[in-house]
Amino acid sequence: ASCVQYRLVVRDVNTLRILQLYTCLDQIQHIEWSSDSLFILCAMYKRGIVQVWSLEQPDWHCKIDEGSAGLVASCWSPDGRHILNTTEFHLRITVWSLCTKSVSYIKYPKACQQGIAFTKDGRYMAVAERRDCKDFISIFVCSDWQLLRHFDAETQDLFGIEWAPNGCVLAVWDTCLEYKILLYSLDGRLLSTYRAYEWSLGIKSIAWSPSSQFLAIGSYDEKVRILNHVTWKKITEFEHPATIANAKTIVYKEVEKSPSVETERLSFPPTRALASSLFSTQSKYDISQVPVSLQYIKPVADRANPKMGIGMLAFSPDNCFLATKNDNIPNAVWIWDVQKLKLFVVLEQLCAIQSFQWDPRQPRLAVCTGNSKVYLWSPAGCVSVQVPMEGDFQIVSLSWHSSGDSMALLSKDNFCVCYLEREEV
């Protein structure tokens, strides 16, 4: 699904044929599929309205108007039959049921980066709350929205919460001004508290491994610390230096090459295909000899949100690799071997990394850097692919299909779908 101002367009993934075209009441600012792909919600925050469309019954539709309370966020519950709307100023979360048309309210949700978290099985929801200048966590049962546990979080200014994939442990981390991560059980017991250092900028990003055995914590000191699920103590830390010296680390360096054009094909005026090939630079990967010096940017210390520290990290679906990005070295992706707890590969790009995401089915990483190329890495090697589109198509984000057979590449104004051929076994 994609939106163009107030129109919602639903296409077939394989053919890109338009299946449905819906017209909303105002410009769409957020769209989201239900878990079973039968419904899609469109949020219009400026108007405080959410519209829901059915794929099975195109004539059916639903409109939720929050009225004077306003709207700043909207999302589906895991069952795909309830919608959670957060009102302006985070006064409350309203839970709307599509089945019974009933409404439930959750008071005092906290305005933070990640204030709502669902367990992977969809049974429980944790909500960060702020009341009387203190942080609290409420855990709800998603089947009937009954409160299961309510407890105060030992944080100064809670920044985010995230469940482990097995749904047994909730990670709660504090503001970047204090390095502190707390681990709670489902019944609200504090299992452990971890602090790496004090009096400096703290946690910037976290990621659970798919097996729930490891918790990776990226921080502003350019390191990733790995906690284990037995003692919740640090088992190792990954540094991100500007110079790669280990001879066992493979460094792929992107290099540009101008396309070779036969003079016999030249014509004036040149054909459109020839013109685009003449002025588009292709790129490939070379394996660099270590030691390798990476481009390092010294952050501006007197500005808010400095470009420093581990801004992105993600585990591969098979639990074997961890991909990270150090914002001080914006052009590099670091891939770590989780089994050996060592640096495995570094991808050095020509442009700054915008986004990366793992194939949901296998250890294959897709990377984009704001140009018209998509980069793929797997243990077998690395490849750069030029997107065959006319004009300036700058990929700023990407999203894999759940099958791993295709991915959507997004620029500011356009999107395209990249199909990958499966290898014959």
N, C-alpha and C positions, 0 to 999 in steps of 0.2 A: 504494500500500500504506500502511496505517496500523496502529498497534498500540494496543491497550487492555489495559494491564497485561500478562497473559501470552498474550493472543490476537492473532494477526496476521490482518488483514482485507485481502484483495485485491479491488479493485473495477474495473469497467470505467470508463475515463476519461469516455466520452461519456454513459453512462446512470447511472453510480454504482451499478449493480447489483453485488451481491456475487458474485464468481466463485469465490473459495476462502476457507475459514476454517481457520486452523491454530492448534493449541494448543501452546505452548512449555512448557518445564519450569519456568520461573520468569518473573518480571517482565522484559519486554524493555526494554533501555536504548539499543539502537542497531539500526536496520535499514538495509540497503543493497541495491540491485538490482545484479545482474551487468550487464556492458556490453551483453549481448544480450537482457536482460530475461527470460531463461529460469529464472534462479535468484534467490533472495532469502535473504540471511543475517540472522539475528537474534542479536545479542550480548547475553549476560546476564553482565555484568562481575562482579557480586557472587558468582556461582557459578563463574566461570571457564569458561563454556561458550558455544560458538557452535553454533546449529542452522541448517541450510541446507535450504530447501524448493524443490521443482521445480514449475514451473507446468505443464509438459507431462505429468509423471507425479506426480499428487498423492499416490500411495502411497509414492513414494520419498522418503527423507529422510536427512540426514547429521547426525551429532553429533560435534563436536570438543571434547574436554575437556582443558584445559591443566593440570588437576590442581593440585598444590601450587604450581606456578610462578605461578598467577594470571593475570589478564587485565585490561589497561587500555585496549586499543584493538584494533579489528579492521576490516579493509577488504579489498575485492576487488583482484586484479591486473587490468590492462586486458583480458586475454583472457577473464575471467569464469570461469576454471576453477581458479584458485589463490586461497587466502585467506591473508592476512598477519595474524598475531596478535602483538601486543606484550605481553610478560609484565610482571608487576609489577616495580617498581623499574627498568624498562627494561633488564633483564638480557640480553634477546635478542628477535629477531623470528623467529617460526616460520612457515615457508611450507608450507602444506598443499596438496597436489594432489588435486582431486576425481577426476581421470582415473586416475592411477596409485597413489593413496593414499600417495605418497612424501612425505617430510618433509625440508625443508632449514632450516638455522639461520643467522641473521645475528647476530653478537655485538656487544655494546656500542652499541646504538642510543642516540642522545642524546635526553634528555627535553626537548623544546623545542616551540614553538608549531607548527612545520611541519617535521618531521624526515624525511618520506618524500615524494618527488616523482617522478611518472611523466612521460615525454615524451608528447605528444599522440597520437603514432602507436602508443604502447604498446610500443615496442621496448626502451626502457631505463628503469631505475629508479635514482634517486640516494638514498642514505641518509646522514644526518648521524650521525656516531659521536663518542663521547667516551671516550678511554682515556689513562691517565697524565697527566690534567689538560690534555690537548690535544684540539683539534677535528680531525676527519678527515672526508673525503667518500669513500664507496665508490660506484662506478657498476657496476650489474649488467645483464646481458643477460636480459630477461624470458622468453625462449624456453626457456632451460635453467638460469637463475639462476646462471650463471658470473660470476665477478668480472672486469670489464673493466678498471677503473682504481681505484687506491686512492691518495689523496694527502692531505696535511695542509692544512687550511684556515687561512689567515692571520687568524684571528679570536680574540678574547679569550674570548668566550662566545657561540657561534653561536646565533642565534635562529630562523632559518628559511631554507629553500631553495625555489626555484621555477624550473622550466624555461621558456625562451621557447617560444611555441607551435610554432615550427619545429624544436624539439628540438636546436638547435645550441649554445645558450648556457645555462649554469646560473647563476642569480643567488643569491648567498649573502650574507645580511646579519647584522650583529653585534647584540649586546644594545643596548637603548635607551640605555645609559650611554655608548655610543661610536658616533658617526655613521660607519659604514663599510659599504660594499657592494662585494662582490667578484664579478667575472664570469669564469667558467671555461668553457673549451671542453670538448667531449665527451671529449677525450683527457687532460683534467686540467691543461691549460696555463692559467695566469692571464693573461687577456686585458687586464683593467683593474681598477683600484681607484678608487672614487670616495668623496671625503669633502667634505661641504659646510662643516662647521665643527667645532670641538673644544670640550671642556669644557662641554657642555650635553646635555640629553636629545636623542637622535638619531632613528632611523628608527622609524616607527609602523606603516606599511603600504606595500605595493608592488603594482603591477599592470603586467603586460605588455600591450601593444596586440596585437590579433589578428594583425596583420601581422608582429609581432616587430620592427618598426622603432623602437618607443619603449618605454622603461621609465619608468613614473611612480613617483616615490618621495614618499610623504607623511611628514612629520616633525612633531615636537613644536613647532616654531617657526611652525606654522600656514601652511606653504608646501608646494606640490607642485613638485618639480623633475623635468624631463623630460630623460632622456638619449637620445642617438641611437645607432643600432646600428653606425655606421661607426667613429667615434672614441671612443664611450662617454663623450663629454663632455656637459656640460649645454648644451642649446640654449635653454631658457627656464625661468622659474619662475613659478608662479601663486600670488599672494598672496590671502588671504581676509580683507579688512578688514571692520570692522563697519559701514562706510558705503559704499554703492554710489553712485559719483558719475558714472560714464561714461554719457552720454546714449544710447549705442548698446546698452547692456545692458537687456534686458527683465526686469522684476521682477514675477513673479506673486505676489500676496498673497492668502492664503486668508482669506475673511471668512465669518462665520456669519450665517445668516438664519433667522428663525423661520418655519415653514410656515404658509401662510394656509389656514384652514379655514372653509368656509361655515357660517353659523349654522344653516341648515336641516338640515345633516347631524348636528348635535349631538343626542345622545340620552343619557339617563341610565338605567342605567349605560351608558357608551360601549362600543362594540364593540371587540374586541381590535385590529383593524386601525386604527381611529380613534384609540385610546389611544396606540398606538405612534407614529402620525404626529403626534399632538399634542405628545408629549414628546421627540421626536427633532429635533435641530437639523440643518438642512441647511447645506451650505457650497458656496461657489463661489469662483472666482478673479477678482480685480480686477487690472488692470495699474496698478502704482504709478508715480507721477511721481518721477524721480530728482532730487536725491539722496534715497536711502532709508537710514534707520538700522535695522540689524537688532539683534535682542535678543542682547546679548553677556553671557556669564557668566564672571566672573573665577574661575579655578581655585583650589582650596585648595592652597596650595604645600607644606604640611607633611604631606600624606597620600600614600600610595603610589598608583600608577596614576592620576595626575591627569587630570581630564576636559579635556584640551587637545590641540590638534594634529589632524592629518588622520587620522581613525579609519577612514574608508571611502573607497575610490575604485574605479572600474570604467570600462573602455572600452566603447563601443557596438560591436555585432558588425561594423558596416561601417567601423570605425576613424575615424569622423567626429567623435565626441563623447566627452568624458570627464566623468563625474559624480563629485563629491567631497562630503565632509561634514567640516566643521571642528567638532570637539567643543566648542570655545569658543562657537560659534554653533549650538546644537543643533537649532534649528527650520528651518534652511535647507539646501537642496540646490543646489550650484553646478554648472552645466553649461557646459563649455568647448568651444569650436570648435577641434578639433585641427588642421585645415588652416590656419586663420588664427592659431592659438595665442593666442586671446583669449577673454575671458569672454563667453558668449552669453546665458545665461538664469540667473536665480536664482529658485528656488521658496521662498517664505517661508510656512511652515506655522504653524498655531496651536499644535500640540503638537510635542514633540521627535521627530526622525526615528528610527525603530526599524530600518528596513531599506529598501534599494532594490535593484532588479535590472533589467537590460536585457532586453527581448524578444530571444530568440536569433536572430530572423529579420530584424528591422528596428530602426531607431533609435527605440524607444519605451520609456520608462522608467516602471516601476511603483514607487510609494513607499507605505509605510505608517507611521503615527505612533502606533500603540497605541490608536486608536479604531476605530469600526465603518465607516470609509471607506477606500477605496483610491483613490490619485491616479495619474493617467496623464499623462505629458508626451510629446509628439512635436514635431517642428519645426512642425507645423500648429497646435499650441496645447496647452492644459492643461485637464483635466477632473477633477472630484471625483465619485466614485460611492459612494452609500450601499449597504452590503451589506444586503439584505432578510432579516434574521434577527431572531427574537424574542429578548428578553433582552439581556444585556450581552456583545457579541462584540467583543473587543479584539484587533485584528490586530497581532501582534508580529513576524511574518515572512511572507514570500511566496516562491513558487517557480513560475517559468514552465514550461509544457510545452514540449518541444523544437520543436513545430510553431509555437509562438507564438499558438495559437488559444485557449488557456485558461491559467489559473494557479490554484494552490492557495493559499488564504489561511489562515493558522494563528493560532489563539489558544492560550492555555495549555491549554484543555480540549477545544476543538472545532476543526474545519476545515471550510471550504466551498470549492467550485470555482467560479471565475468564468469564464464563457465569453464570448469576444469575437467579434463578427460580422466577417467579412472584407468589406472594401469591394469592390464589383463594379467591375472594370476596364472 
